[in-house]
Structure formats: C-alpha cells, structure tokens
C-alpha cells in the first residue's frame, strides 16, 4: 500500500499503526492523535493532504517520510504528481458570501487554546443554529475533519485563513422543518446497532441524541427495549417508536422534534445533569434509578458515563463537568484537599477488596511470597496503601513481597483478564471484576484473603471499609437542594431494591455490563451495597481515611476535610 495525498488516515494507520508515532514526531499538533476520540474522528474524515495542511507540512515531505518508513518510497515516485499536487482548500479564494455579512447573529467559538475533544460541542452548536444565525469557529490550524464533514452533509460554510495560527470557519444556520408524521420516514434514519458492542453504549447514544439536528432521527437496534435509555433521550426533545422484529431484536426510532432549553431551570422542570461513575460497580443502582418516574420527571440526563479507566472521572470532577458522581471515598477526600467545591453525601459501596489466587490457596499473606501480586491503579493509590497497611498489622514486611502494576495504571479489567487466562495467579480485585474472575475461572480461582475480614480482625466493631459514595457539585446542592434530596432518596430505594431483587437486577444490568445474567447475579450476591448518609458514618470514614493517611495516602488528616461529608 503506497500512501498518497488522498489516502484516508484510518486506512493507513490500520495497516501501519507505527506511523502514528512518526506523525507525532513531525508536528506537535499530531500528539492529539493519542486521544482515542480525536483519533477516531480524524481517521474517518481526514486524508493526508488534510494532515499536511493541519501540521503546516509540505505534502511531498510528509508522503516521502511516511512511505520511506513502510518501504514504499520507490513506488511513490510513480505517483509524483500526486505527491506534489496539494488539494486546494475549499472556497479559500472565493469572495466572502453575503450570508456571512448579513447574519443577524454570529456565535463565536474560539477553540485555539483547547486541548480537549471539542468537535461534538461544535456540532451541537451547529444543530442549534437558527436560519439567520452563523457560527464562527476559530482554530489554530485548518479544521479538515469539520470541513469535510460539513461538505458531505451539505452545510453552507466559508473558510478563511487569517494567519498561520488563526483559521476562521463560518457555518450558516439552516431552516429547520419538523415532520409531524415522521414515522413515514423512519426507515431512512441512520442505524446504530449496539447488539455486539463490547463497550457501554449509553454515553455514545446520549452524544448521538445531542448531535442530531432538529427534524432528523436515528434508529437504535438492541436486544431488548432500553427503557432507561428512552427515559434519558425523550427529555432532550425526542419522540420514540419501538418495534419488536424478533425475540432478541428491537428497533427503537428516535426523532428530534422539539428544541429543549439547555440552561438549568428551577426545580419543577427537568434539570439537565451530567452523571458519572468511576467504576461499573454501581451499574445496577443506576439502571434502577433510570426507571424512577419521580427522578426522571425532574431531570434531563445530558450525559451518563461509566468509566473503565477510573482515573478519568476525576477530571470531570475537577473541571466541574460532572454534576453528580459515584466515586471512591479516598479519591474525593484527596481532591477536596485541593479546595474543590464538592460534597460526598452518602456511602453506597463497602468492603470492595479481594485477593484472588489461582492454582493455590493462601491462608495468609505469608503464603503469597514467591508469587507476584498484581494490584490495580498505581503504587500511590489506596489498593497498595491498604494492602501494605494490613500486611504490617498482620506481622508481615511488605518489602518481602513482589508487587506489579500496569503501565501506566493497573486496570482492573486487564488484571481480571490476565487472571482468567492463567497468565497471573495472584491479583487484588474490586467488584465487579472479582466476581467475574471467579465465575470465569470456576474452581481454579478463589478468594484467599478478603480485606473486610482482616479489617474486622484488626479493628473489631469499627465497621466496614467505606469504598464509594454519591458526590455532588456544590452548586447543585445550593441551587437545587430539593432535587438533591430526591436523588439521594431514590438512590437509597434503588440500593434496597437491588439487594432484595438480585435476579431482576441482574436482568436489567447484565447486558450493559457485558456479561451473562449468571455473572451479574454472582456479582450481586457478593457485592456489599448499603446506603448510608455520610454524616451517619463519619466514624467509619474518619477511621478509614486515617489508616490510609498513616500508610502514606493523602497529606492531611480527616479533621481538615470533615466538611466534605457534612
């Protein structure tokens, strides 16, 4: 395969993934390709002519460098005209169109200093444009993916290069028409089939709903009727229609029929919220929450994210993107020390550490010597701090054990997979990964040490290990105290329902968790879910954080952060 100016990025990197590293060396702008979302968008919409323009490179220099790396430089010479003939920038030499000057309102989005993935935000702004409005996007480079996307979708736009570091793209608003009889055109809707997806589709589908213009729709194909998802999307201004095509095939049609005010409103109207969880452990609770008529009649979920890389949820707390987070007690205690405006109002997950062994049984920590112990996250995180603390309390020296972490993080899902495959024989896992590992290994895997048992042995009557709870952004509690109380009350109900109905809970959550009903049920039989107001378990939390502090986690004692919980 010879790489030409017209070659799509995705096609080339799929065959030669090592070229991504070369691109990053050619221009610092290409370092953003490490962001998987940006990479996915660029690989779909940009070719190497666009890449050269974005990076300020000669197309010939770029093509020779890449083809030399894959051994096709000689073949490239046959296409010399393609090498030196750069694609003309669309409308760059055209006269400024009248609609740019005549727009009654120009909405400015200057993204030159932004490092995050802002394209969905731009597309959402385009979809909200009225007929006599225009959107002006200012970037530090030629916005190839966006230009190509607008061109394919038939949008009117005008590009102008103000300087080497200021590229202006004007997008004209379209007249929007809504079809009251939209079911007549439902078969033309874009299809999103998630039946074989390995990852959580919730976030992608909410994003899809936010990006779909008024008067358009999409068709979701799922194994079941996703009532919670429908409850999430309808408040965004959608009407829905469901068809059962077969036992495990349901088509759900979503049509964007109404504009919805995105600014937060007083309690009584649906209030837009961004909700996230650091881990999948609360999936069953969230799925039940989404079925709450009282809660769903008061909120509009703008985004729901369950992270597989737990550290990423912390950025949403820090930058105030998340309104409500299901998050680890220790992690937010550390964040609170940085002055964040947050409150952890309740604890819902307890006793979440299990040391699993495969092929042997460890009666105590001493039996782990000679085995490499795989831990989640990093050395400066609670799993390692708790492990070494318990070892010392039980009379063992942590320096005599071998610990292993991932690069850069030990991912629970990856550690679980290694354990299941027999690549490792000793691992500390949380729920739900601990239960999934036990289910998949059968009799070969077992819980050798449950940290809750050691905790009770060392501190009789001190209570359980508080693991995770419900965190609010401060302004939500101040501006919408009634809504916060409803959310907490419904969370408490959801926890009790999940505990009392493990089979039913497994049925509504197994698919979204990517496991079998049996695996989900095993997880629900093992996980310790118990709703407690933070103010009622301050002693438990205080003691746990003190232990972590003594083990080297955090810089301040609990007394300095008590206001986080009350």
Rosetta blueprint (number, residue, H / E / L):
1 X L
2 X L
3 X L
4 X L
5 X L
6 X L
7 X L
8 X E
9 X H
10 X H
11 X H
12 X H
13 X H
14 X H
15 X H
16 X L
17 X L
18 X L
19 X H
20 X H
21 X H
22 X H
23 X H
24 X H
25 X H
26 X H
27 X L
28 X H
29 X H
30 X H
31 X H
32 X H
33 X H
34 X H
35 X L
36 X H
37 X H
38 X H
39 X H
40 X H
41 X H
42 X H
43 X H
44 X H
45 X H
46 X L
47 X E
48 X H
49 X H
50 X H
51 X H
52 X H
53 X H
54 X H
55 X H
56 X L
57 X L
58 X L
59 X H
60 X H
61 X H
62 X H
63 X H
64 X H
65 X H
66 X H
67 X H
68 X H
69 X H
70 X H
71 X L
72 X L
73 X H
74 X H
75 X H
76 X H
77 X H
78 X H
79 X H
80 X H
81 X H
82 X H
83 X H
84 X H
85 X L
86 X L
87 X L
88 X L
89 X L
90 X L
91 X L
92 X L
93 X L
94 X L
95 X L
96 X L
97 X L
98 X H
99 X H
100 X H
101 X H
102 X H
103 X L
104 X L
105 X E
106 X E
107 X E
108 X E
109 X E
110 X E
111 X L
112 X L
113 X L
114 X L
115 X L
116 X L
117 X L
118 X L
119 X H
120 X H
121 X H
122 X H
123 X H
124 X H
125 X H
126 X H
127 X H
128 X H
129 X L
130 X L
131 X L
132 X L
133 X E
134 X E
135 X E
136 X E
137 X E
138 X E
139 X E
140 X L
141 X L
142 X L
143 X L
144 X H
145 X H
146 X H
147 X H
148 X H
149 X H
150 X H
151 X H
152 X H
153 X H
154 X L
155 X L
156 X L
157 X E
158 X E
159 X E
160 X E
161 X E
162 X E
163 X E
164 X L
165 X L
166 X E
167 X E
168 X E
169 X E
170 X E
171 X E
172 X E
173 X L
174 X L
175 X L
176 X L
177 X L
178 X L
179 X L
180 X L
181 X L
182 X H
183 X H
184 X H
185 X H
186 X H
187 X H
188 X H
189 X L
190 X E
191 X E
192 X E
193 X E
194 X L
195 X L
196 X L
197 X L
198 X L
199 X L
200 X L
201 X L
202 X H
203 X H
204 X H
205 X H
206 X H
207 X H
208 X H
209 X H
210 X H
211 X H
212 X L
213 X L
214 X L
215 X L
216 X L
217 X E
218 X E
219 X E
220 X E
221 X E
222 X E
223 X L
224 X L
225 X L
226 X L
227 X H
228 X H
229 X H
230 X H
231 X H
232 X H
233 X H
234 X H
235 X L
236 X L
237 X L
238 X E
239 X E
240 X E
241 X E
242 X E
243 X E
244 X E
245 X E
246 X E
247 X L
248 X L
249 X E
250 X E
251 X E
252 X E
253 X E
254 X E
255 X E
256 X E
257 X L
258 X L
259 X L
260 X L
261 X L
262 X L
263 X L
264 X L
265 X L
266 X L
267 X L
268 X L
269 X L
270 X L
271 X E
272 X E
273 X E
274 X E
275 X E
276 X E
277 X E
278 X L
279 X L
280 X H
281 X H
282 X H
283 X H
284 X H
285 X H
286 X H
287 X H
288 X H
289 X H
290 X L
291 X L
292 X L
293 X H
294 X H
295 X H
296 X H
297 X L
298 X L
299 X E
300 X E
301 X E
302 X E
303 X E
304 X E
305 X E
306 X E
307 X L
308 X L
309 X L
310 X L
311 X L
312 X H
313 X H
314 X H
315 X H
316 X H
317 X H
318 X H
319 X L
320 X L
321 X L
322 X L
323 X L
324 X E
325 X E
326 X E
327 X E
328 X E
329 X H
330 X H
331 X H
332 X H
333 X H
334 X H
335 X H
336 X H
337 X L
338 X L
339 X L
340 X L
341 X L
342 X E
343 X E
344 X E
345 X E
346 X E
347 X E
348 X E
349 X E
350 X E
351 X L
352 X L
353 X L
354 X E
355 X E
356 X E
357 X E
358 X E
359 X L
360 X L
361 X L
362 X L
363 X L
364 X L
365 X H
366 X H
367 X H
368 X H
369 X L
370 X L
371 X L
372 X E
373 X E
374 X E
375 X L
376 X L
377 X E
378 X L
379 X L
380 X L
381 X L
382 X H
383 X H
384 X H
385 X H
386 X H
387 X H
388 X H
389 X H
390 X H
391 X H
392 X H
393 X H
394 X L
395 X L
396 X L
397 X L
398 X H
399 X H
400 X H
401 X L
402 X E
403 X E
404 X E
405 X L
406 X L
407 X L
408 X L
409 X L
410 X E
411 X L
412 X H
413 X H
414 X H
415 X H
416 X H
417 X H
418 X H
419 X H
420 X H
421 X H
422 X L
423 X L
424 X L
425 X L
426 X E
427 X E
428 X E
429 X E
430 X L
431 X L
432 X L
433 X H
434 X H
435 X H
436 X H
437 X H
438 X H
439 X H
440 X H
441 X H
442 X H
443 X H
444 X H
445 X E
446 X E
447 X E
448 X E
449 X E
450 X E
451 X H
452 X H
453 X H
454 X H
455 X H
456 X H
457 X H
458 X H
459 X L
460 X L
461 X L
462 X L
463 X L
464 X L
465 X L
466 X E
467 X E
468 X E
469 X E
470 X E
471 X E
472 X E
473 X E
474 X H
475 X H
476 X H
477 X H
478 X H
479 X H
480 X L
481 X H
482 X H
483 X H
484 X H
485 X H
486 X H
487 X H
488 X H
489 X H
490 X H
491 X H
492 X H
493 X H
494 X H
495 X H
496 X H
497 X H
498 X H
499 X H
500 X H
501 X L
502 X H
503 X H
504 X H
505 X H
506 X H
507 X H
508 X H
509 X H
510 X H
511 X H
512 X H
513 X H
514 X L
515 X L
516 X L
517 X H
518 X H
519 X H
520 X H
521 X H
522 X H
523 X H
524 X H
525 X H
526 X H
527 X L
528 X E
529 X E
530 X E
531 X E
532 X E
533 X E
534 X H
535 X H
536 X H
537 X L
538 X H
539 X H
540 X H
541 X H
542 X H
543 X H
544 X H
545 X H
546 X H
547 X H
548 X H
549 X H
550 X H
551 X L
552 X L
553 X L
554 X L
555 X L
556 X L
557 X L
558 X H
559 X H
560 X H
561 X H
562 X H
563 X H
564 X H
565 X L
566 X L
